[in-house]
């Protein structure tokens, strides 16, 4: 059983804690973040988004004295991270009738003046991005208090934090591809291919606006949205960060996350808004320690805002990432939510921020633990078969892919970034009874509780 130790620290001790953890995880104490890629603004780091500290606390997870996985292989990186960055937040209620109706609010944590000031310093924060943001910096500065600006800053920071953490592990460099959409907006696609650790790693930011097509509006109405446009037009703004990582080693899971914000203006000038997103893990082989770390990191982030968020959103994740024609989930889940529009915009944003801050600490320790694991040709073949299932879900069921393809001017390369470089489809493939492959399949057909 893993042991969790909570250590409160003040600002003066965060730097030393960060160096200590990096030295244990990587064998050296170099800074995690490297110089940004081409078209960047040359930052030293990403302000407000450290992955080694959690707001006012550092959390370390020790995976037992034996230090071995369920399969008996020795473990590397016995010291792993857990938990999301602590953020100023209050508990939320989800308005969707099929989910959380009413519950007691979690303890409120009021943002400090220092946090508000840091969030408002747009130009300084932009220097930490992979490249200049989609929206002009002067425009972001002018409307720094608006949710559209705050969300764009968050997704840009999340992209930079995750890309540089992956570069640190892999030794490769992300290609930064900044693109524009003639109908309005654009995006920044960061991709690293054929690396030492990652076969394909993509982290995409998009900020688009314009008018919803009837097909896109129909999809939203099917989810219960009542949208009344003027003369058949619905002005909208959508933005988000999305990532899928396909490692070379079959013992390193694939990870996916997406956090997004949507705003629609109706005929009377009023606006509907909502958040959505989640993070989920798709391993090729079951490792209970990995599953525990991943799910408990997400649970900690959810618990800061509502005691039922993790339970509800974990169930939602298992339902959403279900490959119906195969009768199995895509992976071992995580959290997923959509149409989050209560109890207030501020509280919903703080929850999304907490979730976005988990993407490095819930995944990088798993990568570091397995990056040097040996594997057989048969294990690589099984990875290719599981990737085939991943492709099937994304192309047949994924709502984000469908929305992207239905939106005029969408960039197909960025939408299909989630697909692996290689995959395999074997006719009537069924793993041998009692094998580790059969164990994986059983977990996908009967989702388990990992936290």
PALOBA-804042 format. One record per residue: x, y, z of N, C-alpha, C in turn; residue in one letter. Coordinates in pm, whole numbers, padded with zeros to 5 digits, always signed. Layout:
REM residues N
XYZXYZXYZA
...
//
This chain:
REM residues 451
+00085-00120+00000+00000+00000+00000+00088+00124+00000X
+00050+00221-00082+00129+00344-00089+00106+00430+00033X
+00207+00506+00067+00201+00596+00182+00207+00738+00133X
+00115+00823+00178+00111+00963+00136+00153+01050+00254X
+00249+01136+00233+00297+01226+00336+00270+01368+00292X
+00202+01446+00374+00172+01585+00342+00269+01674+00419X
+00336+01760+00347+00434+01851+00408+00402+01993+00369X
+00357+02074+00461+00331+02214+00431+00463+02288+00419X
+00470+02373+00318+00590+02451+00299+00552+02594+00267X
+00643+02687+00295+00620+02824+00258+00694+02855+00129X
+00678+02974+00080+00738+03011-00048+00889+02995-00048X
+00954+03022+00064+01101+03018+00069+01156+02878+00052X
+01074+02775+00082+01126+02638+00075+01089+02565-00053X
+01009+02626-00139+00964+02555-00258+01077+02521-00353X
+01169+02613-00369+01279+02589-00462+01363+02469-00420X
+01397+02462-00291+01478+02349-00244+01401+02219-00254X
+01270+02223-00230+01189+02101-00243+01188+02054-00388X
+01175+02149-00480+01173+02114-00623+01304+02047-00664X
+01416+02102-00619+01546+02045-00653+01562+01905-00594X
+01515+01890-00471+01527+01760-00405+01452+01652-00482X
+01325+01682-00518+01246+01581-00588+01305+01548-00724X
+01351+01649-00797+01411+01623-00927+01535+01537-00913X
+01615+01559-00808+01735+01479-00792+01701+01334-00764X
+01587+01310-00695+01548+01173-00667+01486+01106-00788X
+01408+01182-00865+01341+01125-00982+01434+01108-01101X
+01527+01200-01118+01608+01201-01239+01755+01179-01212X
+01796+01181-01087+01936+01162-01058+02018+01288-01072X
+01950+01402-01092+02022+01528-01102+01925+01639-01061X
+01979+01758-01039+01895+01867-00988+01885+01981-01086X
+01876+01948-01215+01863+02054-01315+01720+02103-01316X
+01698+02228-01360+01561+02279-01368+01480+02194-01466X
+01352+02176-01436+01267+02097-01524+01242+02164-01657X
+01220+02294-01657+01181+02363-01778+01303+02409-01857X
+01302+02381-01987+01411+02423-02072+01369+02546-02150X
+01463+02599-02227+01431+02716-02309+01324+02679-02409X
+01230+02766-02438+01121+02734-02527+01167+02713-02670X
+01075+02658-02749+01108+02628-02887+01102+02754-02972X
+01121+02735-03102+01121+02846-03196+00994+02928-03184X
+01003+03056-03201+00891+03149-03195+00848+03177-03051X
+00932+03141-02957+00895+03166-02818+00940+03305-02776X
+00909+03336-02653+00946+03466-02598+01055+03452-02492X
+01129+03340-02494+01248+03316-02410+01223+03333-02261X
+01139+03244-02202+01114+03255-02059+01209+03168-01979X
+01223+03195-01850+01296+03102-01765+01207+02990-01714X
+01078+03015-01702+00987+02913-01649+00844+02956-01676X
+00750+02872-01634+00609+02905-01647+00558+02953-01512X
+00526+03081-01499+00483+03133-01370+00355+03066-01323X
+00350+03036-01195+00226+02988-01135+00189+02847-01167X
+00278+02767-01232+00241+02631-01268+00351+02532-01241X
+00411+02532-01121+00516+02436-01092+00455+02297-01072X
+00519+02195-01125+00464+02061-01108+00521+01989-00988X
+00624+02048-00927+00683+01982-00813+00627+02028-00680X
+00552+02137-00681+00490+02182-00558+00341+02194-00579X
+00266+02184-00474+00122+02191-00481+00071+02310-00405X
+00085+02429-00462+00037+02549-00395+00114+02572-00266X
+00051+02548-00152+00118+02566-00024+00168+02436+00034X
+00172+02330-00047+00218+02202+00006+00291+02121-00097X
+00379+02032-00050+00446+01936-00137+00400+01799-00096X
+00364+01715-00193+00316+01581-00162+00406+01480-00228X
+00456+01387-00148+00540+01280-00199+00468+01149-00178X
+00482+01057-00270+00420+00925-00255+00528+00820-00263X
+00540+00739-00162+00635+00629-00162+00560+00501-00192X
+00605+00430-00292+00532+00311-00335+00580+00184-00265X
+00597+00191-00133+00623+00072-00055+00770+00039-00046X
+00806-00033+00059+00947-00065+00082+00998-00166-00017X
+00910-00255-00064+00956-00358-00155+00995-00300-00289X
+00924-00195-00331+00958-00125-00455+00944-00211-00578X
+00840-00298-00580+00822-00384-00697+00680-00370-00748X
+00663-00392-00878+00532-00384-00939+00458-00515-00918X
+00333-00519-00960+00253-00640-00946+00307-00753-01031X
+00381-00722-01135+00437-00825-01221+00572-00875-01171X
+00625-00811-01066+00751-00856-01009+00872-00784-01062X
+00854-00693-01159+00970-00620-01210+01012-00516-01108X
+01142-00492-01099+01191-00391-01005+01145-00254-01048X
+01125-00166-00950+01072-00033-00979+01183+00068-00980X
+01176+00158-01075+01265+00272-01076+01186+00393-01029X
+01255+00488-00969+01183+00609-00924+01089+00577-00810X
+01142+00520-00702+01056+00482-00590+00987+00602-00529X
+01041+00721-00552+00978+00843-00502+00900+00905-00614X
+00768+00913-00600+00684+00967-00706+00600+01079-00650X
+00548+01160-00740+00469+01275-00699+00321+01242-00699X
+00248+01311-00618+00104+01295-00615+00041+01430-00590X
-00083+01445-00637-00157+01565-00601-00149+01674-00705X
-00249+01759-00705-00253+01873-00796-00204+01996-00723X
-00169+02098-00797-00132+02225-00735-00255+02280-00661X
-00234+02325-00539-00346+02380-00462-00382+02515-00518X
-00509+02538-00546-00551+02664-00604-00661+02724-00519X
-00681+02856-00535-00789+02922-00464-00919+02879-00525X
-01004+02811-00449-01124+02755-00509-01232+02737-00405X
-01353+02722-00453-01464+02685-00368-01534+02568-00433X
-01615+02499-00354-01678+02380-00406-01782+02416-00510X
-01812+02323-00602-01907+02348-00708-02019+02246-00708X
-02129+02285-00767-02239+02194-00792-02257+02185-00942X
-02285+02068-00992-02304+02048-01135-02453+02054-01165X
-02490+02142-01258-02631+02166-01283-02698+02051-01356X
-02625+01974-01434-02681+01865-01513-02762+01772-01424X
-02888+01749-01458-02977+01670-01374-02934+01525-01361X
-02858+01476-01457-02814+01338-01454-02692+01319-01365X
-02641+01425-01311-02519+01416-01230-02547+01476-01092X
-02461+01557-01040-02476+01606-00903-02584+01712-00896X
-02683+01691-00809-02790+01788-00796-02758+01890-00687X
-02752+01842-00566-02729+01931-00452-02633+01863-00356X
-02542+01937-00297-02452+01884-00194-02393+02002-00119X
-02335+01974-00005-02275+02080+00073-02152+02134+00004X
-02132+02263+00013-02015+02324-00047-01890+02285+00031X
-01779+02262-00041-01652+02236+00026-01601+02368+00086X
-01500+02354+00170-01444+02473+00234-01392+02572+00131X
-01428+02695+00143-01385+02797+00050-01244+02844+00083X
-01165+02863-00022-01030+02918-00007-01024+03043-00094X
-01021+03156-00035-01027+03283-00108-00891+03312-00172X
-00888+03347-00302-00761+03381-00367-00693+03497-00297X
-00563+03487-00280-00488+03594-00216-00466+03708-00314X
-00431+03825-00263-00401+03940-00348-00283+03910-00439X
-00187+03833-00387-00068+03798-00466-00106+03711-00585X
-00198+03615-00562-00242+03528-00671-00316+03607-00778X
-00403+03698-00734-00478+03780-00830-00384+03867-00912X
-00282+03924-00847-00187+04010-00917-00107+03931-01019X
-00064+03809-00980+00013+03724-01071-00070+03686-01193X
-00196+03652-01170-00282+03613-01281-00307+03730-01375X
-00306+03853-01321-00333+03968-01405-00215+04018-01484X
-00093+03970-01453+00027+04015-01524+00041+03936-01654X
-00038+03973-01752-00048+03895-01876+00083+03890-01952X
+00146+04003-01974+00266+04007-02057+00378+03922-01998X
+00392+03925-01865+00497+03846-01800+00468+03697-01814X
+00343+03658-01799+00306+03518-01811+00323+03467-01953X
+00299+03554-02051+00312+03512-02191+00455+03473-02226X
+00552+03525-02154+00691+03491-02181+00721+03344-02147X
+00629+03280-02074+00650+03140-02039+00589+03041-02136X
+00524+03089-02244+00455+03000-02335+00548+02939-02439X
+00500+02838-02510+00577+02777-02617+00597+02874-02733X
+00504+02962-02751+00515+03073-02847+00411+03177-02807X
+00402+03286-02882+00306+03389-02846+00164+03331-02853X
+00073+03377-02770-00062+03320-02766-00140+03346-02894X
-00252+03278-02906-00336+03293-03026-00390+03436-03034X
-00441+03486-02924-00492+03622-02917-00376+03717-02892X
-00381+03835-02955-00274+03933-02938-00257+03968-02790X
-00132+03981-02747-00102+04006-02606-00166+04136-02558X
-00166+04239-02640-00225+04367-02599-00375+04352-02575X
-00441+04270-02656-00585+04246-02638-00609+04166-02509X
-00525+04067-02483-00538+03990-02360-00518+04078-02238X
-00419+04168-02245-00393+04258-02133-00511+04352-02110X
-00571+04398-02217-00683+04493-02207-00804+04430-02139X
-00828+04303-02165-00943+04235-02105-00896+04120-02014X
-00796+04151-01933-00734+04048-01849-00829+03987-01748X
-00933+04060-01710-01026+04007-01610-01134+03918-01667X
-01150+03914-01799-01256+03834-01861-01219+03686-01861X
-01322+03602-01856-01297+03459-01849-01229+03407-01976X
-01260+03464-02090-01196+03420-02213-01044+03437-02203X
-01001+03548-02148-00857+03573-02133-00797+03479-02029X
-00861+03466-01916-00808+03382-01809-00796+03237-01853X
-00893+03189-01930-00888+03051-01977-00779+03033-02082X
-00764+03131-02171-00658+03119-02272-00520+03118-02205X
-00503+03198-02103-00376+03198-02031-00351+03063-01964X
-00456+03005-01907-00441+02876-01840-00403+02765-01938X
-00468+02760-02052-00438+02652-02145-00301+02669-02209X
-00258+02794-02229-00124+02817-02281-00018+02774-02179X
-00042+02803-02053+00051+02762-01947+00055+02610-01933X
-00062+02548-01943-00068+02402-01932+00010+02337-02045X
-00004+02390-02166+00070+02338-02280+00220+02349-02257X
+00266+02466-02215+00409+02488-02195+00465+02400-02084X
+00393+02390-01975+00439+02310-01862+00454+02164-01902X
+00355+02111-01972+00357+01970-02009+00462+01941-02116X
+00471+02027-02217+00570+02007-02324+00712+02004-02268X
+00743+02097-02181+00880+02104-02132+00912+01991-02034X
+00811+01943-01962+00833+01827-01877+00863+01704-01963X
+00791+01688-02075+00816+01576-02165+00952+01587-02233X
+00989+01709-02272+01122+01729-02333+01233+01692-02235X
+01212+01725-02109+01313+01694-02008+01334+01543-01998X
+01227+01467-02008+01236+01321-01998+01292+01260-02126X
+01244+01308-02239+01278+01246-02368+01413+01292-02423X
+01447+01417-02401+01567+01474-02461+01541+01533-02599X
+01419+01517-02648+01383+01573-02778+01324+01712-02764X
+01279+01766-02877+01223+01902-02881+01091+01901-02956X
+00995+01971-02904+00866+01984-02971+00876+02078-03091X
+00815+02038-03199+00795+02129-03312+00673+02215-03280X
+00690+02346-03286+00582+02438-03253+00521+02492-03382X
+00397+02460-03403+00328+02494-03527+00211+02587-03494X
+00228+02715-03525+00123+02814-03496+00039+02832-03621X
-00092+02815-03610-00179+02822-03727-00296+02917-03702X
-00351+02967-03811-00464+03060-03804-00584+03003-03878X
-00700+03040-03832-00826+02996-03892-00891+03119-03955X
-00916+03114-04082-00966+03233-04153-01103+03277-04101X
-01180+03181-04047-01311+03217-03992-01301+03285-03856X
-01182+03277-03796-01162+03342-03667-01084+03257-03569X
-00975+03312-03518-00896+03241-03419-00784+03159-03481X
-00744+03058-03407-00633+02974-03453-00587+02883-03341X
-00461+02841-03350-00411+02751-03247-00261+02733-03252X
-00211+02660-03157-00069+02625-03150-00059+02475-03127X
-00008+02403-03224+00010+02259-03215+00156+02228-03190X
+00183+02156-03082+00319+02116-03048+00330+01965-03059X
+00420+01917-03144+00433+01774-03167+00579+01733-03161X
+00603+01621-03093+00736+01560-03089+00720+01415-03136X
+00789+01377-03242+00776+01244-03300+00911+01171-03299X
+00899+01037-03292+01017+00950-03300+01122+00987-03197X
+01078+01016-03074+01172+01047-02967+01225+00922-02901X
+01313+00939-02805+01370+00825-02733+01265+00756-02645X
+01178+00835-02586+01076+00781-02497+00938+00783-02562X
+00909+00889-02638+00776+00906-02695+00779+00890-02846X
+00698+00795-02893+00686+00777-03038+00616+00896-03100X
+00511+00943-03030+00440+01063-03076+00378+01131-02956X
+00412+01257-02938+00358+01337-02828+00301+01465-02886X
+00174+01490-02861+00111+01610-02913+00039+01687-02805X
+00057+01818-02803-00011+01905-02707-00064+02024-02786X
-00194+02034-02798-00256+02131-02887-00340+02232-02810X
-00324+02359-02846-00410+02466-02796-00488+02523-02913X
-00617+02548-02894-00695+02614-02998-00786+02718-02934X
-00798+02830-03001-00887+02939-02960-00959+02984-03086X
-01084+02944-03101-01157+02973-03225-01287+03044-03192X
-01334+03125-03288-01460+03195-03271-01524+03215-03407X
-01651+03252-03406-01725+03271-03531-01871+03240-03507X
-01932+03165-03600-02073+03127-03586-02083+02975-03594X
-02164+02918-03507-02182+02773-03506-02253+02728-03633X
-02208+02618-03689-02281+02557-03799-02405+02488-03742X
-02501+02459-03825-02622+02393-03778-02590+02255-03722X
-02492+02187-03784-02454+02054-03737-02396+02060-03596X
-02309+02160-03573-02249+02174-03441-02354+02213-03337X
-02444+02304-03376-02551+02345-03284-02643+02229-03252X
-02666+02142-03351-02750+02024-03331-02689+01931-03228X
-02557+01914-03234-02489+01830-03135-02510+01884-02994X
-02503+02016-02980-02519+02076-02847-02663+02066-02798X
-02757+02084-02888-02897+02073-02849-02930+01931-02806X
-02862+01835-02866-02885+01695-02829-02842+01668-02686X
-02757+01754-02629-02712+01740-02491-02797+01827-02397X
-02908+01882-02449-02998+01957-02364-02978+02106-02366X
-02886+02156-02448-02863+02300-02457-02977+02367-02534X
-03031+02473-02476-03135+02552-02544-03067+02675-02601X
-03047+02676-02732-02971+02783-02797-03061+02856-02897X
-03076+02986-02878-03160+03067-02966-03074+03170-03037X
-03050+03147-03164-02968+03237-03242-03048+03349-03306X
-02976+03448-03357-03039+03560-03427-03023+03537-03576X
-03138+03531-03646-03136+03503-03790-03062+03373-03820X
-03080+03277-03732-03018+03147-03753-02870+03141-03720X
-02814+03248-03665-02671+03251-03635-02646+03250-03485X
-02544+03175-03448-02505+03167-03307-02357+03199-03294X
-02324+03323-03255-02182+03356-03233-02126+03272-03118X
-02006+03222-03135-01948+03139-03031-01799+03166-03018X
-01745+03125-02904-01601+03125-02881-01570+02994-02808X
-01473+02919-02858-01434+02792-02796-01283+02787-02785X
-01235+02737-02673-01091+02726-02655-01060+02607-02564X
-00942+02552-02582-00906+02440-02497-00764+02394-02523X
-00716+02310-02434-00587+02244-02450-00614+02095-02452X
-00550+02025-02544-00573+01882-02560-00440+01813-02587X
-00421+01697-02528-00295+01626-02547-00317+01476-02549X
-00241+01408-02635-00234+01262-02634-00088+01224-02650X
-00041+01134-02563+00098+01092-02564+00105+00942-02589X
+00175+00902-02696+00193+00761-02729+00341+00725-02710X
+00375+00656-02602+00515+00620-02575+00563+00504-02662X
+00694+00490-02673+00753+00376-02743+00737+00248-02661X
+00769+00256-02532+00771+00139-02446+00628+00097-02409X
+00590-00028-02433+00454-00071-02401+00422-00071-02252X
+00524-00056-02166+00499-00051-02023+00473+00091-01974X
+00484+00190-02063+00443+00328-02032+00305+00350-02092X
+00207+00389-02013+00071+00407-02067+00062+00528-02160X
-00038+00524-02245-00081+00642-02319-00164+00729-02225X
-00147+00860-02234-00229+00949-02153-00297+01051-02243X
-00415+01091-02203-00491+01194-02276-00550+01291-02175X
-00547+01419-02209-00622+01516-02129-00675+01624-02221X
-00783+01686-02177-00844+01795-02251-00921+01882-02153X
-00897+02013-02157-00973+02107-02075-01015+02224-02164X
-01142+02258-02160-01196+02351-02259-01303+02444-02199X
-01327+02552-02271-01427+02651-02232-01505+02691-02355X
-01638+02703-02341-01724+02736-02455-01817+02850-02416X
-01838+02940-02510-01924+03056-02486-02008+03079-02610X
-02139+03093-02591-02232+03117-02702-02316+03241-02672X
-02329+03329-02769-02411+03449-02752-02546+03428-02821X
-02653+03448-02746-02786+03426-02800-02843+03556-02857X
-02965+03547-02914-03023+03660-02987-03047+03783-02900X
-03068+03762-02770-03091+03877-02682-02962+03935-02625X
-02847+03884-02670-02719+03934-02624-02664+03863-02501X
-02746+03780-02439-02698+03705-02323-02605+03593-02368X
-02523+03546-02275-02424+03444-02309-02444+03318-02224X
-02435+03206-02291-02426+03079-02222-02279+03036-02221X
-02235+02981-02111-02096+02936-02102-02090+02803-02028X
-01989+02727-02055-01966+02604-01980-01823+02554-02001X
-01779+02474-01906-01646+02412-01911-01662+02262-01931X
-01557+02201-01981-01556+02056-01992-01413+02006-01990X
-01399+01874-01980-01265+01819-01989-01244+01694-01907X
-01118+01661-01885-01083+01543-01808-00945+01492-01845X
-00900+01393-01770-00772+01328-01792-00793+01179-01775X
-00740+01098-01869-00758+00954-01858-00632+00880-01903X
-00616+00759-01854-00496+00678-01876-00531+00551-01952X
-00448+00518-02051-00470+00398-02132-00344+00312-02132X
-00331+00225-02033-00213+00138-02030-00229+00018-02123X
-00117-00043-02155-00116-00167-02233-00118-00286-02139X
-00057-00267-02021-00056-00369-01916-00097-00305-01784X
-00170-00381-01703-00214-00331-01573-00095-00320-01477X
-00081-00204-01415+00013-00184-01306-00064-00111-01197X
-00089-00179-01087-00175-00124-00982-00115+00001-00917X
+00018+00004-00906+00082+00124-00849+00059+00245-00938X
+00072+00226-01069+00048+00336-01163-00096+00384-01153X
-00190+00288-01150-00332+00323-01144-00364+00399-01016X
-00303+00356-00904-00325+00422-00776-00275+00566-00781X
-00153+00586-00827-00096+00721-00835-00182+00811-00923X
-00216+00762-01041-00291+00842-01138-00426+00884-01082X
-00503+00788-01034-00638+00819-00987-00638+00901-00858X
-00546+00874-00768-00545+00950-00644-00500+01094-00664X
-00412+01117-00764-00375+01255-00796-00497+01333-00844X
-00577+01270-00930-00699+01335-00978-00800+01352-00865X
-00810+01251-00779-00905+01260-00668-00871+01375-00574X
-00743+01395-00546-00703+01506-00460-00747+01640-00520X
-00730+01654-00651-00770+01779-00716-00921+01799-00707X
-00998+01692-00730-01143+01701-00724-01191+01730-00582X
-01130+01665-00485-01175+01678-00346-01159+01819-00291X
-01072+01898-00351-01057+02037-00308-01184+02118-00335X
-01267+02068-00424-01381+02147-00470-01516+02086-00435X
-01523+01953-00433-01648+01888-00397-01621+01742-00364X
-01676+01691-00253-01647+01553-00213-01700+01447-00309X
-01793+01484-00396-01848+01386-00490-01795+01401-00632X
-01714+01503-00658-01666+01525-00795-01591+01403-00850X
-01495+01352-00773-01416+01241-00828-01505+01120-00857X
-01590+01084-00763-01676+00967-00782-01764+00981-00905X
-01828+01098-00918-01917+01120-01032-01842+01128-01164X
-01730+01199-01164-01659+01221-01289-01579+01098-01331X
-01543+01012-01234-01479+00885-01268-01579+00795-01339X
-01702+00789-01287-01806+00709-01352-01835+00764-01492X
-01841+00896-01502-01869+00959-01631-01758+00924-01730X
-01634+00923-01683-01521+00889-01769-01533+00746-01821X
-01568+00653-01734-01583+00513-01776-01695+00499-01878X
-01801+00577-01862-01911+00572-01960-01872+00634-02093X
-01803+00749-02084-01770+00821-02207-01669+00745-02292X
-01559+00700-02231-01454+00633-02307-01483+00483-02318X
-01601+00454-02369-01646+00316-02385-01659+00285-02534X
-01588+00182-02577-01593+00140-02717-01708+00039-02729X
-01826+00089-02763-01946+00007-02757-01938-00116-02845X
-01884-00102-02964-01882-00218-03053-01781-00324-03009X
-01695-00292-02912-01601-00389-02856-01643-00435-02716X
-01734-00361-02653-01776-00396-02519-01668-00376-02415X
-01585-00272-02433-01475-00247-02340-01446-00098-02333X
-01390-00054-02221-01348+00085-02210-01216+00105-02285X
-01184+00230-02318-01061+00258-02391-00939+00235-02303X
-00950+00265-02175-00839+00249-02083-00891+00229-01942X
-00814+00268-01841-00858+00252-01703-00918+00381-01647X
-00950+00473-01736-01027+00591-01697-00947+00698-01627X
-01020+00778-01553-00967+00897-01487-01088+00979-01448X
-01097+01101-01498-01216+01184-01478-01260+01244-01611X
-01389+01271-01623-01443+01338-01740-01569+01412-01698X
-01585+01535-01748-01706+01613-01721-01731+01706-01839X
-01855+01746-01853-01891+01839-01959-02008+01925-01914X
-02031+02036-01985-02142+02126-01957-02141+02175-01812X
-02023+02198-01758-02012+02245-01620-02036+02396-01618X
-02151+02439-01567-02188+02580-01570-02240+02631-01436X
-02202+02566-01328-02244+02610-01195-02145+02560-01092X
-02145+02612-00971-02240+02709-00916-02214+02851-00961X
-02091+02879-01007-02059+03010-01062-01945+02993-01161X
-01927+03091-01245-01820+03084-01343-01683+03079-01276X
-01666+03157-01171-01539+03162-01100-01506+03027-01036X
-01605+02967-00972-01582+02839-00905-01557+02727-01005X
-01628+02730-01116-01606+02628-01219-01466+02642-01277X
-01422+02766-01299-01287+02789-01353-01181+02741-01256X
-01198+02768-01128-01100+02723-01030-01089+02571-01026X
-01200+02503-01044-01198+02357-01050-01120+02309-01172X
-01148+02369-01287-01077+02332-01410-00927+02360-01394X
-00893+02470-01329-00753+02502-01306-00685+02394-01223X
-00753+02349-01118-00698+02241-01035-00672+02117-01117X
-00767+02083-01203-00752+01963-01287-00636+01979-01384X
-00624+02096-01447-00516+02119-01543-00379+02110-01477X
-00371+02147-01351-00243+02143-01281-00200+02001-01243X
-00285+01902-01268-00248+01763-01235-00180+01691-01350X
-00179+01747-01470-00140+01667-01587+00005+01619-01580X
+00094+01699-01521+00233+01654-01507+00250+01559-01389X
+00206+01596-01267+00231+01507-01154+00157+01374-01159X
+00050+01361-01238-00020+01232-01243+00040+01140-01349X
+00128+01194-01438+00180+01112-01548+00331+01097-01550X
+00405+01204-01527+00550+01198-01541+00616+01097-01448X
+00572+01083-01322+00633+00979-01238+00617+00839-01296X
+00504+00814-01364+00482+00683-01427+00579+00663-01542X
+00600+00767-01621+00696+00759-01733+00836+00731-01680X
+00878+00806-01579+01012+00788-01523+01031+00648-01466X
+00926+00592-01412+00933+00459-01352+00954+00350-01457X
+00900+00369-01576+00900+00261-01676+00986+00287-01799X
+01047+00403-01810+01112+00437-01936+01226+00342-01973X
+01285+00273-01875+01394+00181-01904+01353+00034-01890X
+01224+00008-01876+01177-00131-01868+01205-00203-02000X
+01250-00326-01992+01269-00406-02114+01134-00459-02160X
+01121-00489-02288+00995-00544-02340+01025-00638-02457X
+00933-00728-02482+00949-00828-02587+00875-00785-02714X
+00900-00857-02821+00831-00829-02947+00682-00855-02932X
+00647-00960-02853+00506-00991-02831+00437-00879-02754X
+00506-00819-02657+00448-00708-02582+00429-00586-02671X
+00522-00564-02763+00508-00453-02859+00389-00477-02952X
+00368-00601-02994+00254-00634-03080+00122-00607-03008X
+00117-00642-02878-00004-00617-02799-00030-00467-02787X
+00075-00389-02773+00061-00244-02771-00003-00195-02902X
+00038-00251-03013-00017-00209-03143-00165-00244-03155X
-00204-00360-03102-00345-00400-03103-00427-00304-03018X
-00376-00268-02900-00449-00175-02813-00456-00036-02876X
-00355+00002-02948-00362+00131-03018-00472+00130-03124X
-00494+00015-03184-00604+00004-03281-00737+00036-03217X
-00757-00011-03094-00880+00021-03021-00888+00172-02993X
-00774+00231-02964-00769+00375-02937-00817+00453-03060X
-00768+00413-03175-00807+00478-03301-00956+00461-03324X
-01008+00343-03298-01151+00317-03321-01237+00412-03239X
-01204+00429-03110-01283+00519-03028-01277+00662-03080X
-01156+00709-03108-01141+00850-03147-01215+00882-03276X
-01213+00791-03371-01276+00819-03500-01426+00791-03501X
-01474+00704-03413-01614+00667-03416-01697+00743-03313X
-01640+00764-03192-01721+00816-03082-01680+00952-03028X
-01555+00989-03035-01508+01106-02963-01581+01233-03005X
-01641+01302-02908-01721+01422-02935-01635+01537-02987X
-01512+01550-02932-01424+01658-02976-01383+01644-03121X
-01353+01521-03163-01318+01498-03303-01437+01532-03393X
-01556+01488-03352-01676+01516-03432-01702+01666-03444X
-01689+01737-03330-01712+01882-03334-01609+01950-03422X
-01484+01909-03409-01378+01969-03491-01400+01951-03639X
-01439+01829-03676-01462+01802-03819-01585+01876-03871X
-01679+01910-03780-01801+01980-03822-01784+02132-03821X
-01670+02182-03774-01648+02326-03764-01571+02376-03886X
-01627+02470-03963-01557+02521-04081-01420+02579-04046X
-01322+02551-04129-01189+02606-04108-01106+02532-04007X
-01158+02421-03955-01081+02344-03857-00956+02285-03922X
-00855+02270-03842-00727+02219-03893-00722+02068-03870X
-00732+01993-03978-00742+01848-03969-00620+01787-03902X
-00501+01838-03933-00379+01783-03874-00384+01790-03722X
-00437+01901-03670-00443+01916-03526-00553+01830-03464X
-00665+01816-03534-00774+01733-03484-00731+01586-03475X
-00657+01539-03574-00614+01400-03577-00477+01379-03512X
-00432+01478-03439-00306+01468-03365-00309+01352-03267X
-00430+01316-03221-00443+01213-03118-00411+01072-03168X
-00404+01054-03297-00381+00919-03350-00234+00882-03342X
-00204+00755-03312-00065+00711-03303-00001+00700-03441X
+00133+00698-03442+00202+00679-03571+00175+00541-03627X
+00166+00441-03538+00145+00303-03582+00039+00237-03497X
-00034+00142-03556-00135+00064-03486-00152-00068-03562X
-00232-00158-03506-00244-00292-03565-00386-00345-03543X
-00437-00412-03642-00566-00478-03631-00549-00624-03672X
-00564-00712-03574-00555-00856-03601-00695-00915-03602X
-00723-00999-03697-00857-01058-03708-00884-01153-03592X
-00996-01129-03521-01041-01214-03411-00933-01234-03306X
-00863-01128-03271-00755-01140-03173-00812-01161-03032X
-00762-01259-02961-00801-01286-02824-00679-01333-02747X
-00641-01266-02638-00522-01307-02562-00540-01442-02493X
-00428-01506-02464-00431-01636-02398-00485-01624-02256X
-00563-01722-02215-00621-01722-02081-00512-01721-01975X
-00528-01636-01876-00432-01627-01769-00313-01538-01797X
-00304-01482-01916-00192-01396-01953-00213-01255-01900X
-00106-01175-01901-00116-01035-01859-00202-00956-01957X
-00202-00998-02082-00288-00935-02182-00435-00960-02149X
-00466-01083-02105-00604-01116-02066-00644-01038-01941X
-00550-01017-01851-00575-00938-01732-00612-00794-01770X
-00541-00739-01867-00571-00604-01913-00711-00598-01973X
-00744-00695-02055-00874-00697-02122-00988-00710-02021X
-00966-00790-01917-01068-00807-01814-01096-00675-01743X
-00990-00597-01717-01007-00467-01651-01082-00369-01740X
-01066-00382-01871-01135-00293-01964-01282-00332-01979X
-01310-00459-01966-01449-00505-01977-01526-00487-01848X
-01455-00476-01736-01516-00457-01606-01439-00351-01529X
-01468-00221-01554-01394-00112-01491-01385-00126-01340X
-01268-00093-01286-01241-00111-01143-01228+00024-01073X
-01232+00018-00942-01208+00136-00858-01059+00135-00821X
-00985+00239-00859-00842+00241-00838-00801+00330-00722X
-00880+00430-00691-00843+00524-00584-00869+00463-00448X
//
